[in-house]
Every structure is written in structure tokens, then in C-alpha cells.
Amino acid sequence: MSGLTGEELASMVTHELRNPLNAMAGWLHLLSNAPGGAASPAPALASRAAAGMRRAVDEQLEQVETLGRVLRLAGGEPDEAASSVDLADLLQSQVDVLRATPPAEGRAVVLELGANPGGVPRAVVVGNAEALARAVTDISCYAMRNGVAEQPLRIALSTDADGPQIEVSIDAGVDRTVSIWDLFRPPANRLPMPLLHARLAIESAGGVLLPVSGSDAIGDVLRIRFPAPARGGK
């Protein structure tokens, strides 16, 4: 499913796990080399170092947990937590989470839920709700970090006979020959671990990620298309 070779996966894991370890090593070096020959670091420095170490440890633990999920998804392991997920409910809850994240400071996060035409199935997919929620958050935070500062992030949900579709869009700037979503184009084997997890979680629910070239009207867009529910499904 992932399209990753063993060498590419090893390279990605090494890079992702090294960053928090480097931070830990840096703080430990600072603590063990107190300025002025002091026997112990100043309380303010010790406090900063403890906070830095805690952040690095938390990041490392999160990376290890994400890696475990990536390996299970990449191996095609059945997801026992899969269930029916209402995408409208999921997006509404995640937008509230997104608005409280650091990348959203000074930026509007807009959610558009299109009305369903009569007879069109509801926006329901079968997948891991927690993994899909995390995917939406990680993709959106990536967009806010790489799109134009203070421009709104737009998340839109629509449905038609072909199935539900989510669009994540943001203004990518004047140069529209380059998309912030280009890293999702095939072979898409150089994704950082959070985005690789997002891609695998979406694919495990039957979804496909489709980067779209930006325009003045809609900005830089990533479309996430899910299959229509089977006849008789709810």
C-alpha cells in the first residue's frame, strides 16, 4: 500500500527519530557544562533544560507511536478499530482542534459542509475514526505551516454519486507553478512520518489523495476522494 522500499522506510524513520534525540543530547550537553565552572547549572537554566527535555521525550514517544501505526498500515494489517465514520461530524470536531493549534494563530479556519442532494448517500466511510481525525489535523497543520501566513485554511466536504470528497485548501502565494501538495504526487515516497501516516490512514479507508494545481479562486488544493457507500449501506 505504501509504495515504500525497506531502504526508504529506514531512511525516513532514522530522520524522524533522530530530531528529538538530538534535542535531548543538546540539553544534556548544556546541563553537563555549567558556565563559569559552576558545579551545577543555574536554576533558570535547569528549568529550561527540564522543559526542553520533556518536550523532546514527548515528541519521541509520539513518533514511536506513529511509527507503529505506519508499519501496521503499510503492512496491510486489518484495522480492528475500523467502523462507520461520519465525515461531517469528524471535520466539525477537528476544526475546533485545529483552531487551537499554534499554526492557526491569526488565521481563520473555515469549514464548509455542502448540502446533500436528494438521494445521494451521506458522507460516511468505513475506517479508523481516530486515525482519520489525526490525518485531517496533520494535513491541515502542514498546510498552515507552508501556506501564506494569515491566509484562511478552507476545509470543505461535499458528496455526489461518486462518493464523499474533502478539500483542504490554502493560498500558496503568487507562484502557482509549485504546489505545497506536490509531495503527495506519485511516487509520494518522501513524506515525513505524520503525512505518511495520514496518507496510509486515508488509503485504508478507501480514500485517494489528489493534489490540484492552485487557482486565484480556490488557492492550493488537496482533494481527498472516498468511494461511494455500497448499496444498502448507511
PyRosetta script that sets phi, psi and omega in degrees:
from pyrosetta import init, pose_from_sequence

init()
pose = pose_from_sequence("MSGLTGEELASMVTHELRNPLNAMAGWLHLLSNAPGGAASPAPALASRAAAGMRRAVDEQLEQVETLGRVLRLAGGEPDEAASSVDLADLLQSQVDVLRATPPAEGRAVVLELGANPGGVPRAVVVGNAEALARAVTDISCYAMRNGVAEQPLRIALSTDADGPQIEVSIDAGVDRTVSIWDLFRPPANRLPMPLLHARLAIESAGGVLLPVSGSDAIGDVLRIRFPAPARGGK")
pose.set_psi(1, -41.0)
pose.set_omega(1, -171.4)
pose.set_phi(2, -77.1)
pose.set_psi(2, -26.8)
pose.set_omega(2, -175.6)
pose.set_phi(3, 74.6)
pose.set_psi(3, 6.3)
pose.set_omega(3, 179.9)
pose.set_phi(4, -87.2)
pose.set_psi(4, 137.8)
pose.set_omega(4, 169.0)
pose.set_phi(5, -82.1)
pose.set_psi(5, 165.5)
pose.set_omega(5, 177.7)
pose.set_phi(6, -59.5)
pose.set_psi(6, -38.7)
pose.set_omega(6, -179.3)
pose.set_phi(7, -65.7)
pose.set_psi(7, -41.6)
pose.set_omega(7, 179.8)
pose.set_phi(8, -66.4)
pose.set_psi(8, -40.3)
pose.set_omega(8, 179.1)
pose.set_phi(9, -65.5)
pose.set_psi(9, -42.7)
pose.set_omega(9, 179.0)
pose.set_phi(10, -62.1)
pose.set_psi(10, -40.7)
pose.set_omega(10, 179.4)
pose.set_phi(11, -63.6)
pose.set_psi(11, -44.4)
pose.set_omega(11, 180.0)
pose.set_phi(12, -63.6)
pose.set_psi(12, -45.6)
pose.set_omega(12, -178.5)
pose.set_phi(13, -63.7)
pose.set_psi(13, -43.9)
pose.set_omega(13, 179.8)
pose.set_phi(14, -59.1)
pose.set_psi(14, -44.9)
pose.set_omega(14, -179.5)
pose.set_phi(15, -64.6)
pose.set_psi(15, -46.8)
pose.set_omega(15, -175.2)
pose.set_phi(16, -66.6)
pose.set_psi(16, -39.3)
pose.set_omega(16, -176.5)
pose.set_phi(17, -81.3)
pose.set_psi(17, -20.1)
pose.set_omega(17, -178.2)
pose.set_phi(18, -72.1)
pose.set_psi(18, -34.2)
pose.set_omega(18, -174.3)
pose.set_phi(19, -58.0)
pose.set_psi(19, -53.0)
pose.set_omega(19, 178.2)
pose.set_phi(20, -65.1)
pose.set_psi(20, -32.0)
pose.set_omega(20, 177.3)
pose.set_phi(21, -65.6)
pose.set_psi(21, -38.6)
pose.set_omega(21, 176.7)
pose.set_phi(22, -61.9)
pose.set_psi(22, -39.7)
pose.set_omega(22, 178.7)
pose.set_phi(23, -64.3)
pose.set_psi(23, -43.4)
pose.set_omega(23, 177.9)
pose.set_phi(24, -60.1)
pose.set_psi(24, -45.3)
pose.set_omega(24, -179.6)
pose.set_phi(25, -61.3)
pose.set_psi(25, -38.7)
pose.set_omega(25, 179.5)
pose.set_phi(26, -63.9)
pose.set_psi(26, -44.6)
pose.set_omega(26, 179.2)
pose.set_phi(27, -66.9)
pose.set_psi(27, -39.4)
pose.set_omega(27, 178.4)
pose.set_phi(28, -64.3)
pose.set_psi(28, -39.4)
pose.set_omega(28, 178.0)
pose.set_phi(29, -62.4)
pose.set_psi(29, -42.5)
pose.set_omega(29, -179.9)
pose.set_phi(30, -63.6)
pose.set_psi(30, -41.6)
pose.set_omega(30, -179.5)
pose.set_phi(31, -67.7)
pose.set_psi(31, -33.2)
pose.set_omega(31, -176.4)
pose.set_phi(32, -85.7)
pose.set_psi(32, -3.0)
pose.set_omega(32, 178.4)
pose.set_phi(33, -126.8)
pose.set_psi(33, 65.3)
pose.set_omega(33, -178.6)
pose.set_phi(34, -59.6)
pose.set_psi(34, 136.3)
pose.set_omega(34, -177.3)
pose.set_phi(35, -65.6)
pose.set_psi(35, 149.9)
pose.set_omega(35, 175.2)
pose.set_phi(36, 70.3)
pose.set_psi(36, 17.9)
pose.set_omega(36, 178.4)
pose.set_phi(37, 72.8)
pose.set_psi(37, 16.5)
pose.set_omega(37, -179.7)
pose.set_phi(38, -64.7)
pose.set_psi(38, 147.9)
pose.set_omega(38, -179.3)
pose.set_phi(39, -69.8)
pose.set_psi(39, -27.9)
pose.set_omega(39, 179.8)
pose.set_phi(40, -145.0)
pose.set_psi(40, 154.0)
pose.set_omega(40, -178.5)
pose.set_phi(41, -68.1)
pose.set_psi(41, 157.5)
pose.set_omega(41, 176.8)
pose.set_phi(42, -62.6)
pose.set_psi(42, 150.9)
pose.set_omega(42, -178.9)
pose.set_phi(43, -54.8)
pose.set_psi(43, -38.8)
pose.set_omega(43, -178.9)
pose.set_phi(44, -64.5)
pose.set_psi(44, -41.2)
pose.set_omega(44, 178.7)
pose.set_phi(45, -67.1)
pose.set_psi(45, -42.3)
pose.set_omega(45, 179.1)
pose.set_phi(46, -61.3)
pose.set_psi(46, -39.0)
pose.set_omega(46, 179.1)
pose.set_phi(47, -65.9)
pose.set_psi(47, -43.8)
pose.set_omega(47, 177.8)
pose.set_phi(48, -62.1)
pose.set_psi(48, -42.5)
pose.set_omega(48, -178.6)
pose.set_phi(49, -65.0)
pose.set_psi(49, -40.8)
pose.set_omega(49, 179.1)
pose.set_phi(50, -62.8)
pose.set_psi(50, -42.2)
pose.set_omega(50, 178.5)
pose.set_phi(51, -65.3)
pose.set_psi(51, -41.3)
pose.set_omega(51, 178.3)
pose.set_phi(52, -64.3)
pose.set_psi(52, -41.0)
pose.set_omega(52, 177.8)
pose.set_phi(53, -63.3)
pose.set_psi(53, -42.3)
pose.set_omega(53, 180.0)
pose.set_phi(54, -61.5)
pose.set_psi(54, -43.6)
pose.set_omega(54, 178.5)
pose.set_phi(55, -61.3)
pose.set_psi(55, -43.2)
pose.set_omega(55, -179.1)
pose.set_phi(56, -66.0)
pose.set_psi(56, -40.3)
pose.set_omega(56, 178.1)
pose.set_phi(57, -64.3)
pose.set_psi(57, -44.6)
pose.set_omega(57, 179.0)
pose.set_phi(58, -61.0)
pose.set_psi(58, -41.9)
pose.set_omega(58, 178.8)
pose.set_phi(59, -64.1)
pose.set_psi(59, -41.4)
pose.set_omega(59, 179.8)
pose.set_phi(60, -63.5)
pose.set_psi(60, -43.9)
pose.set_omega(60, 178.8)
pose.set_phi(61, -61.8)
pose.set_psi(61, -41.7)
pose.set_omega(61, 179.2)
pose.set_phi(62, -65.1)
pose.set_psi(62, -39.6)
pose.set_omega(62, 178.6)
pose.set_phi(63, -63.4)
pose.set_psi(63, -41.7)
pose.set_omega(63, 179.9)
pose.set_phi(64, -64.1)
pose.set_psi(64, -42.1)
pose.set_omega(64, 178.6)
pose.set_phi(65, -64.0)
pose.set_psi(65, -42.7)
pose.set_omega(65, 179.0)
pose.set_phi(66, -63.9)
pose.set_psi(66, -40.7)
pose.set_omega(66, 178.7)
pose.set_phi(67, -59.7)
pose.set_psi(67, -42.5)
pose.set_omega(67, 178.2)
pose.set_phi(68, -59.3)
pose.set_psi(68, -42.6)
pose.set_omega(68, 178.9)
pose.set_phi(69, -67.0)
pose.set_psi(69, -40.0)
pose.set_omega(69, 179.1)
pose.set_phi(70, -60.6)
pose.set_psi(70, -45.4)
pose.set_omega(70, -178.0)
pose.set_phi(71, -64.7)
pose.set_psi(71, -39.1)
pose.set_omega(71, 178.5)
pose.set_phi(72, -66.3)
pose.set_psi(72, -44.2)
pose.set_omega(72, -179.4)
pose.set_phi(73, -67.4)
pose.set_psi(73, -42.3)
pose.set_omega(73, -179.2)
pose.set_phi(74, -65.0)
pose.set_psi(74, -29.6)
pose.set_omega(74, 179.4)
pose.set_phi(75, -83.4)
pose.set_psi(75, -0.3)
pose.set_omega(75, 179.0)
pose.set_phi(76, 72.2)
pose.set_psi(76, 21.6)
pose.set_omega(76, -178.9)
pose.set_phi(77, -67.6)
pose.set_psi(77, 131.0)
pose.set_omega(77, 179.5)
pose.set_phi(78, -57.9)
pose.set_psi(78, 138.7)
pose.set_omega(78, -178.2)
pose.set_phi(79, -95.5)
pose.set_psi(79, 107.9)
pose.set_omega(79, -177.9)
pose.set_phi(80, -69.2)
pose.set_psi(80, -16.6)
pose.set_omega(80, -179.8)
pose.set_phi(81, -90.7)
pose.set_psi(81, 2.9)
pose.set_omega(81, -178.7)
pose.set_phi(82, -66.1)
pose.set_psi(82, 139.1)
pose.set_omega(82, 179.6)
pose.set_phi(83, -157.6)
pose.set_psi(83, 178.1)
pose.set_omega(83, 176.3)
pose.set_phi(84, -71.4)
pose.set_psi(84, 129.2)
pose.set_omega(84, -177.2)
pose.set_phi(85, -122.2)
pose.set_psi(85, 122.1)
pose.set_omega(85, 174.7)
pose.set_phi(86, -82.8)
pose.set_psi(86, 112.5)
pose.set_omega(86, -174.7)
pose.set_phi(87, -65.9)
pose.set_psi(87, -31.6)
pose.set_omega(87, 178.5)
pose.set_phi(88, -63.9)
pose.set_psi(88, -45.9)
pose.set_omega(88, 178.3)
pose.set_phi(89, -63.5)
pose.set_psi(89, -42.3)
pose.set_omega(89, -178.8)
pose.set_phi(90, -62.2)
pose.set_psi(90, -45.6)
pose.set_omega(90, -178.2)
pose.set_phi(91, -66.8)
pose.set_psi(91, -38.9)
pose.set_omega(91, 178.9)
pose.set_phi(92, -61.0)
pose.set_psi(92, -42.1)
pose.set_omega(92, 179.9)
pose.set_phi(93, -70.6)
pose.set_psi(93, -37.1)
pose.set_omega(93, -178.1)
pose.set_phi(94, -74.1)
pose.set_psi(94, -29.9)
pose.set_omega(94, 176.6)
pose.set_phi(95, -63.1)
pose.set_psi(95, -39.1)
pose.set_omega(95, 176.0)
pose.set_phi(96, -61.6)
pose.set_psi(96, -39.8)
pose.set_omega(96, 177.1)
pose.set_phi(97, -65.2)
pose.set_psi(97, -44.8)
pose.set_omega(97, -177.1)
pose.set_phi(98, -61.2)
pose.set_psi(98, -39.9)
pose.set_omega(98, -177.2)
pose.set_phi(99, -64.2)
pose.set_psi(99, -18.4)
pose.set_omega(99, -179.9)
pose.set_phi(100, -98.1)
pose.set_psi(100, 1.9)
pose.set_omega(100, -179.0)
pose.set_phi(101, -86.4)
pose.set_psi(101, 152.7)
pose.set_omega(101, 179.2)
pose.set_phi(102, -54.4)
pose.set_psi(102, -40.4)
pose.set_omega(102, -179.3)
pose.set_phi(103, -62.7)
pose.set_psi(103, -19.4)
pose.set_omega(103, -177.6)
pose.set_phi(104, -87.5)
pose.set_psi(104, -1.8)
pose.set_omega(104, -178.6)
pose.set_phi(105, -60.8)
pose.set_psi(105, 124.4)
pose.set_omega(105, -179.5)
pose.set_phi(106, 75.5)
pose.set_psi(106, 11.7)
pose.set_omega(106, -175.9)
pose.set_phi(107, -127.8)
pose.set_psi(107, 135.3)
pose.set_omega(107, 174.9)
pose.set_phi(108, -77.6)
pose.set_psi(108, 140.2)
pose.set_omega(108, 173.2)
pose.set_phi(109, -116.2)
pose.set_psi(109, 111.2)
pose.set_omega(109, -171.8)
pose.set_phi(110, -105.9)
pose.set_psi(110, 129.2)
pose.set_omega(110, 177.3)
pose.set_phi(111, -112.2)
pose.set_psi(111, 127.2)
pose.set_omega(111, 178.3)
pose.set_phi(112, -119.5)
pose.set_psi(112, 118.5)
pose.set_omega(112, 178.5)
pose.set_phi(113, -110.3)
pose.set_psi(113, 105.6)
pose.set_omega(113, -177.9)
pose.set_phi(114, -69.1)
pose.set_psi(114, 146.2)
pose.set_omega(114, 176.7)
pose.set_phi(115, -71.6)
pose.set_psi(115, 139.6)
pose.set_omega(115, -179.9)
pose.set_phi(116, -84.9)
pose.set_psi(116, 125.3)
pose.set_omega(116, 174.5)
pose.set_phi(117, -62.5)
pose.set_psi(117, 155.8)
pose.set_omega(117, 180.0)
pose.set_phi(118, -57.5)
pose.set_psi(118, 135.0)
pose.set_omega(118, 176.6)
pose.set_phi(119, 87.1)
pose.set_psi(119, -10.7)
pose.set_omega(119, 179.5)
pose.set_phi(120, -84.3)
pose.set_psi(120, 133.3)
pose.set_omega(120, -178.5)
pose.set_phi(121, -58.4)
pose.set_psi(121, 151.9)
pose.set_omega(121, 175.5)
pose.set_phi(122, -65.6)
pose.set_psi(122, 162.6)
pose.set_omega(122, -177.7)
pose.set_phi(123, -81.3)
pose.set_psi(123, 73.5)
pose.set_omega(123, -178.7)
pose.set_phi(124, -120.8)
pose.set_psi(124, 133.6)
pose.set_omega(124, 176.3)
pose.set_phi(125, -128.0)
pose.set_psi(125, 165.9)
pose.set_omega(125, 175.9)
pose.set_phi(126, -105.9)
pose.set_psi(126, 116.2)
pose.set_omega(126, -179.2)
pose.set_phi(127, -172.0)
pose.set_psi(127, -174.5)
pose.set_omega(127, 178.7)
pose.set_phi(128, -86.9)
pose.set_psi(128, 110.8)
pose.set_omega(128, -174.6)
pose.set_phi(129, -59.8)
pose.set_psi(129, -42.0)
pose.set_omega(129, -178.9)
pose.set_phi(130, -64.9)
pose.set_psi(130, -43.3)
pose.set_omega(130, 179.9)
pose.set_phi(131, -66.7)
pose.set_psi(131, -38.9)
pose.set_omega(131, 179.1)
pose.set_phi(132, -68.1)
pose.set_psi(132, -38.9)
pose.set_omega(132, 177.2)
pose.set_phi(133, -62.7)
pose.set_psi(133, -43.2)
pose.set_omega(133, 178.3)
pose.set_phi(134, -64.2)
pose.set_psi(134, -37.8)
pose.set_omega(134, 178.6)
pose.set_phi(135, -60.9)
pose.set_psi(135, -45.6)
pose.set_omega(135, 179.0)
pose.set_phi(136, -61.0)
pose.set_psi(136, -43.1)
pose.set_omega(136, -179.7)
pose.set_phi(137, -65.2)
pose.set_psi(137, -46.6)
pose.set_omega(137, -177.2)
pose.set_phi(138, -66.5)
pose.set_psi(138, -40.8)
pose.set_omega(138, 177.7)
pose.set_phi(139, -64.7)
pose.set_psi(139, -42.6)
pose.set_omega(139, -178.3)
pose.set_phi(140, -67.6)
pose.set_psi(140, -41.5)
pose.set_omega(140, 178.2)
pose.set_phi(141, -65.3)
pose.set_psi(141, -37.4)
pose.set_omega(141, 174.9)
pose.set_phi(142, -60.2)
pose.set_psi(142, -43.3)
pose.set_omega(142, 179.9)
pose.set_phi(143, -62.8)
pose.set_psi(143, -42.1)
pose.set_omega(143, -178.1)
pose.set_phi(144, -69.3)
pose.set_psi(144, -33.1)
pose.set_omega(144, 178.4)
pose.set_phi(145, -72.3)
pose.set_psi(145, -28.9)
pose.set_omega(145, -172.8)
pose.set_phi(146, -109.1)
pose.set_psi(146, -12.9)
pose.set_omega(146, 175.7)
pose.set_phi(147, -83.0)
pose.set_psi(147, 179.4)
pose.set_omega(147, -179.0)
pose.set_phi(148, -66.7)
pose.set_psi(148, 133.7)
pose.set_omega(148, -178.4)
pose.set_phi(149, -56.9)
pose.set_psi(149, 137.4)
pose.set_omega(149, 173.9)
pose.set_phi(150, 70.4)
pose.set_psi(150, -3.2)
pose.set_omega(150, 173.8)
pose.set_phi(151, -75.1)
pose.set_psi(151, 148.3)
pose.set_omega(151, -176.0)
pose.set_phi(152, -69.0)
pose.set_psi(152, 146.1)
pose.set_omega(152, 170.0)
pose.set_phi(153, -95.0)
pose.set_psi(153, 128.6)
pose.set_omega(153, -179.0)
pose.set_phi(154, -113.2)
pose.set_psi(154, 127.1)
pose.set_omega(154, 174.1)
pose.set_phi(155, -121.1)
pose.set_psi(155, 119.7)
pose.set_omega(155, -175.4)
pose.set_phi(156, -125.3)
pose.set_psi(156, 139.5)
pose.set_omega(156, 177.5)
pose.set_phi(157, -118.9)
pose.set_psi(157, 130.8)
pose.set_omega(157, 176.1)
pose.set_phi(158, -139.1)
pose.set_psi(158, 161.5)
pose.set_omega(158, 176.8)
pose.set_phi(159, -137.0)
pose.set_psi(159, 146.9)
pose.set_omega(159, 171.4)
pose.set_phi(160, -147.5)
pose.set_psi(160, -169.4)
pose.set_omega(160, -175.6)
pose.set_phi(161, -64.1)
pose.set_psi(161, -22.2)
pose.set_omega(161, -179.7)
pose.set_phi(162, -84.0)
pose.set_psi(162, -11.9)
pose.set_omega(162, 178.9)
pose.set_phi(163, 126.0)
pose.set_psi(163, 177.7)
pose.set_omega(163, -179.4)
pose.set_phi(164, -73.5)
pose.set_psi(164, 152.7)
pose.set_omega(164, 176.4)
pose.set_phi(165, -141.8)
pose.set_psi(165, 131.8)
pose.set_omega(165, 173.8)
pose.set_phi(166, -107.2)
pose.set_psi(166, 137.3)
pose.set_omega(166, 172.9)
pose.set_phi(167, -118.3)
pose.set_psi(167, 130.3)
pose.set_omega(167, 173.1)
pose.set_phi(168, -115.0)
pose.set_psi(168, 117.7)
pose.set_omega(168, -174.9)
pose.set_phi(169, -136.9)
pose.set_psi(169, 152.1)
pose.set_omega(169, 179.1)
pose.set_phi(170, -158.6)
pose.set_psi(170, 153.5)
pose.set_omega(170, 179.0)
pose.set_phi(171, -69.8)
pose.set_psi(171, 123.1)
pose.set_omega(171, -178.4)
pose.set_phi(172, -94.7)
pose.set_psi(172, 0.1)
pose.set_omega(172, 178.6)
pose.set_phi(173, 108.3)
pose.set_psi(173, -172.6)
pose.set_omega(173, -175.1)
pose.set_phi(174, -70.5)
pose.set_psi(174, -42.1)
pose.set_omega(174, -177.2)
pose.set_phi(175, -77.9)
pose.set_psi(175, 100.8)
pose.set_omega(175, -177.4)
pose.set_phi(176, -96.0)
pose.set_psi(176, 13.0)
pose.set_omega(176, 174.4)
pose.set_phi(177, -81.3)
pose.set_psi(177, -13.4)
pose.set_omega(177, -180.0)
pose.set_phi(178, -122.1)
pose.set_psi(178, 131.7)
pose.set_omega(178, 179.8)
pose.set_phi(179, -109.5)
pose.set_psi(179, 142.2)
pose.set_omega(179, 175.3)
pose.set_phi(180, -67.2)
pose.set_psi(180, -13.3)
pose.set_omega(180, -179.0)
pose.set_phi(181, -95.3)
pose.set_psi(181, 5.2)
pose.set_omega(181, -177.3)
pose.set_phi(182, -59.2)
pose.set_psi(182, -28.0)
pose.set_omega(182, -178.6)
pose.set_phi(183, -68.6)
pose.set_psi(183, -11.5)
pose.set_omega(183, 175.5)
pose.set_phi(184, -88.7)
pose.set_psi(184, -6.0)
pose.set_omega(184, 179.2)
pose.set_phi(185, -75.2)
pose.set_psi(185, 151.7)
pose.set_omega(185, 179.6)
pose.set_phi(186, -55.1)
pose.set_psi(186, 142.0)
pose.set_omega(186, 6.1)
pose.set_phi(187, -84.2)
pose.set_psi(187, -2.8)
pose.set_omega(187, 175.1)
pose.set_phi(188, 49.9)
pose.set_psi(188, 41.8)
pose.set_omega(188, -177.3)
pose.set_phi(189, -109.2)
pose.set_psi(189, 16.3)
pose.set_omega(189, 178.5)
pose.set_phi(190, -121.7)
pose.set_psi(190, 26.3)
pose.set_omega(190, -178.9)
pose.set_phi(191, -74.1)
pose.set_psi(191, 140.2)
pose.set_omega(191, 169.6)
pose.set_phi(192, -63.7)
pose.set_psi(192, 159.4)
pose.set_omega(192, -170.8)
pose.set_phi(193, -56.4)
pose.set_psi(193, -43.4)
pose.set_omega(193, 179.6)
pose.set_phi(194, -60.6)
pose.set_psi(194, -38.8)
pose.set_omega(194, -179.7)
pose.set_phi(195, -76.3)
pose.set_psi(195, -31.2)
pose.set_omega(195, 174.0)
pose.set_phi(196, -64.6)
pose.set_psi(196, -43.0)
pose.set_omega(196, 176.8)
pose.set_phi(197, -61.0)
pose.set_psi(197, -42.4)
pose.set_omega(197, 179.3)
pose.set_phi(198, -59.8)
pose.set_psi(198, -46.5)
pose.set_omega(198, -179.5)
pose.set_phi(199, -61.4)
pose.set_psi(199, -45.9)
pose.set_omega(199, -178.2)
pose.set_phi(200, -66.7)
pose.set_psi(200, -38.0)
pose.set_omega(200, 178.6)
pose.set_phi(201, -63.9)
pose.set_psi(201, -40.9)
pose.set_omega(201, 179.1)
pose.set_phi(202, -68.0)
pose.set_psi(202, -43.6)
pose.set_omega(202, 179.2)
pose.set_phi(203, -64.4)
pose.set_psi(203, -34.1)
pose.set_omega(203, -179.8)
pose.set_phi(204, -67.8)
pose.set_psi(204, -21.2)
pose.set_omega(204, 176.1)
pose.set_phi(205, -94.8)
pose.set_psi(205, 12.1)
pose.set_omega(205, 177.9)
pose.set_phi(206, 87.6)
pose.set_psi(206, 5.5)
pose.set_omega(206, -176.0)
pose.set_phi(207, -83.5)
pose.set_psi(207, 160.9)
pose.set_omega(207, 177.2)
pose.set_phi(208, -131.2)
pose.set_psi(208, 135.0)
pose.set_omega(208, 178.9)
pose.set_phi(209, -97.1)
pose.set_psi(209, 125.7)
pose.set_omega(209, -173.9)
pose.set_phi(210, -127.4)
pose.set_psi(210, 97.1)
pose.set_omega(210, 175.2)
pose.set_phi(211, -64.8)
pose.set_psi(211, 139.9)
pose.set_omega(211, -179.6)
pose.set_phi(212, -123.7)
pose.set_psi(212, 136.1)
pose.set_omega(212, 177.6)
pose.set_phi(213, -60.8)
pose.set_psi(213, 141.3)
pose.set_omega(213, -176.6)
pose.set_phi(214, -71.0)
pose.set_psi(214, 160.5)
pose.set_omega(214, 173.6)
pose.set_phi(215, -141.7)
pose.set_psi(215, 165.3)
pose.set_omega(215, -179.4)
pose.set_phi(216, -62.6)
pose.set_psi(216, -24.7)
pose.set_omega(216, -175.4)
pose.set_phi(217, -82.6)
pose.set_psi(217, -42.2)
pose.set_omega(217, -170.2)
pose.set_phi(218, -117.0)
pose.set_psi(218, -3.1)
pose.set_omega(218, 179.3)
pose.set_phi(219, 74.8)
pose.set_psi(219, -152.5)
pose.set_omega(219, -176.8)
pose.set_phi(220, -97.5)
pose.set_psi(220, 121.9)
pose.set_omega(220, -165.4)
pose.set_phi(221, -121.3)
pose.set_psi(221, 137.5)
pose.set_omega(221, 166.7)
pose.set_phi(222, -115.5)
pose.set_psi(222, 119.1)
pose.set_omega(222, 176.8)
pose.set_phi(223, -97.4)
pose.set_psi(223, 136.1)
pose.set_omega(223, 177.4)
pose.set_phi(224, -119.4)
pose.set_psi(224, 106.3)
pose.set_omega(224, -174.7)
pose.set_phi(225, -102.5)
pose.set_psi(225, 128.1)
pose.set_omega(225, 177.1)
pose.set_phi(226, -110.3)
pose.set_psi(226, 153.8)
pose.set_omega(226, 178.9)
pose.set_phi(227, -71.9)
pose.set_psi(227, 154.4)
pose.set_omega(227, 175.7)
pose.set_phi(228, -67.3)
pose.set_psi(228, 144.3)
pose.set_omega(228, 176.4)
pose.set_phi(229, -59.6)
pose.set_psi(229, 150.4)
pose.set_omega(229, 176.8)
pose.set_phi(230, -64.0)
pose.set_psi(230, 151.8)
pose.set_omega(230, 178.6)
pose.set_phi(231, -55.8)
pose.set_psi(231, 134.4)
pose.set_omega(231, -178.1)
pose.set_phi(232, 86.9)
pose.set_psi(232, -9.3)
pose.set_omega(232, 177.3)
pose.set_phi(233, -74.5)
pose.set_psi(233, 160.5)
pose.set_omega(233, -179.4)
pose.set_phi(234, -119.3)
pose.dump_pdb("model.pdb")
